[in-house]
Amino acid sequence: MTHNTQIESAPKASRRGLCLGISAVSTVICVALAFSAPQQFWPGYLVAANYWVSISLGCLGILLIHSISGGRWGYALGRGLHAGAATLPLVLILAAILAIGAGYALPWAAPNRADLLNRNQIVFLDPWMVGGRYVVMSLIWIAFAVWLRGLYRREAADRSKTPPQGLAGAAMLVFFLTVSCASVDYVMALSPGWASSIFPLLRILNCAISAMAVMILARAVHKNEPHHHYTDLTHDAGNWLQAFNLLWAYMAISQYLLIWGGDIPMEVQWYMDRRTPLGIIGSVSLFVFHWLVPFLLLLLRPLKKNTKTLSGVAILMLVMCFVDIAWITLPSIRGTNALSLLSAVVAVAAIGGFWVAEFSRQYAKLPDMYLKDTRFGAHAHDASSAHVGEAT
């Protein structure tokens, strides 16, 4: 049996109130923009919806990875990851609001869709088929999150009951296929004449990076957890963030080199559409602040063992994940401008307040899982208990 400690039984009312207040004010601005400038607002809302759904899906994907591979790092982040995955019903409902203005953002929902899509695309991207796939995929993701949460509670009560690796492996395959399909429906299809087999992998890695960044921040905020002071677990989270980010950079550069080498006009055009002033700023920012700076910082072992310094890198990665989604989304939609980017920022704040409040609520409902501190050997439990006693 494990020794379970759950110190934070409820989220701080002030924190939840602030988040909901930010959401309320941002929502009012969003409604005003939706009526006054729908052509600019709905593409921005698409960016925001993709951003928060990506974080929740990233939590689910990392949980599946841990169910297959195991490891102390997954138990240390487990409470946060399950809380993040539990926000899926909320963000998927908020993302579904896009159906109101889908014609402004998605070519397959536009009145002139027959002029934008070829014969095969008209069938695959029929609005009713896309909507049906969205419902089915949402139910699958939510079912996986509920299933894994049940396994986590069971294992927290009895560490001898481990998740079934075979089922987790099958679920990971389904997860990969469904998220890939969603990335085609809601991002790649924004440019009907363009396609990339690497693109879905980039979207999945964006999910993983943003989710791991949020988990690092959650670890910094919830200081009363019994394993908060375990620097080796903080270091593991930094290593995972570095690994996901390196793989993202590798895939992004590979996609660019393959399209550049192929020199096919309809494929090259996707990058040409991003040769605007804002697009160039986005490209340089992604290279410098999404890859180069985090790569160099995460090479430093002391930084990865310090929760505060690692949290700074995590915040940078969250900002750049937003820039990444905006950079691949807005230039593909005709007529978008700086107001669309501003709408995306406001919509991110509107959805984000609800997300954080729901995350805090779900976090408080979940138990912690006792972990031995390997630095103290046989006296790990005593040291951990003493630290928890001092924290409380």
JOBELRA-V341831 format. One record per backbone hydrogen bond with DSSP energy under -0.5 kcal/mol. NH is the residue of the N-H (numbers start at 0). CO is the residue of the C=O. If there is no record, write none. Layout:
nh:co
NH:CO
NH:CO
//
This chain:
nh:co
1:156
3:1
6:4
8:6
15:11
16:12
17:13
18:14
19:15
20:16
21:17
22:18
23:19
24:20
25:21
26:22
27:23
28:24
29:25
30:26
31:27
32:28
33:29
34:30
35:31
36:32
39:36
40:36
41:37
43:39
44:40
45:41
46:42
47:43
48:44
49:45
50:46
51:47
52:48
53:49
54:50
55:51
56:52
57:53
58:54
59:55
60:56
61:57
62:58
63:59
64:60
65:61
66:62
67:63
68:64
69:65
73:70
74:70
75:71
76:72
77:73
78:74
80:76
81:77
82:78
83:79
84:80
85:81
86:83
87:84
90:86
91:87
92:88
93:89
94:90
95:91
96:92
96:93
97:94
98:95
99:96
100:97
101:98
103:100
104:100
104:101
105:101
106:104
108:105
109:106
112:109
114:111
115:111
115:112
116:112
121:117
122:118
123:119
124:120
125:122
128:125
129:125
130:126
131:127
132:128
133:129
134:130
135:131
136:132
137:133
138:134
139:135
140:136
141:137
142:138
143:139
144:140
145:141
146:142
147:143
148:144
149:145
150:146
151:147
152:148
153:149
154:150
155:151
156:152
157:153
160:157
161:159
164:162
167:163
168:164
169:165
170:166
171:167
172:168
173:169
174:170
175:171
176:172
177:173
178:174
179:175
180:176
181:177
182:178
183:179
184:180
185:181
186:182
187:182
188:183
189:186
190:187
191:189
193:190
199:195
200:197
201:197
202:198
203:199
204:200
205:201
206:202
207:203
208:204
209:205
210:206
211:207
212:208
213:209
214:210
215:211
216:212
217:213
218:214
219:215
220:216
221:217
222:220
224:221
227:224
229:226
230:228
232:229
233:229
234:230
235:231
236:232
237:233
238:234
239:235
240:236
241:237
242:238
243:239
244:240
245:241
246:242
247:243
248:244
249:245
250:246
251:247
252:248
253:249
254:250
255:251
256:252
257:253
258:254
259:255
260:256
261:257
262:258
263:258
264:262
266:263
267:263
268:264
269:266
270:266
270:267
271:267
272:268
273:270
274:271
279:275
280:276
281:277
282:278
283:279
284:280
285:281
286:282
287:283
288:284
289:284
289:285
290:285
291:286
292:287
294:290
295:291
296:292
297:293
298:295
299:296
300:298
303:299
304:300
305:301
305:302
306:304
309:305
310:306
311:307
312:308
313:309
314:310
315:311
316:312
317:313
318:314
319:315
320:316
321:317
322:318
323:319
324:320
325:321
326:322
327:323
328:324
329:325
331:328
332:329
333:331
335:332
339:336
340:336
341:337
342:338
343:339
344:340
345:341
346:342
347:343
348:344
349:345
350:346
351:347
352:348
353:349
354:350
355:351
356:352
357:353
358:354
359:355
360:356
361:357
362:358
363:359
364:360
364:361
365:361
365:362
373:371
375:372
378:375
379:376
382:378
383:379
384:380
385:381
386:382
387:383
388:384
389:385
390:386
391:387
//
